[in-house]
Amino acid sequence: MSELLGQADRKNEVVDQAMHKDHAHSSRFITESLARATNTPVEQVAEIYASQSAELERTARIKSFIGVIATRRTRAILNERTGKHRRWSPSA
């Protein structure tokens, strides 16, 4: 029985490591994309994204969409700083 629990713990650890690695890759992709789109240094975008993600991690009750919400908040902050604001307008 304890051998099975040990195997389950090892599998969970492998899954956790894979998820962390995937999240790190995803975060890097997001920050690089936002940096290109807003003409902002990657380091600055990464700092804002990390700050927004950390705040959401602390306060969110449902954590499934933290990456999506952090990306939106980061983009909004960057657009505000550069004077770019997306506004909806009806098509003709």
Summary of the structure (lengths in Angstrom):
residues: 92
radius of gyration: 18.2
end to end distance: 68.6
largest distance: 68.6
contacts: 209
relative contact order: 0.11
helix: 78%
strand: 0%
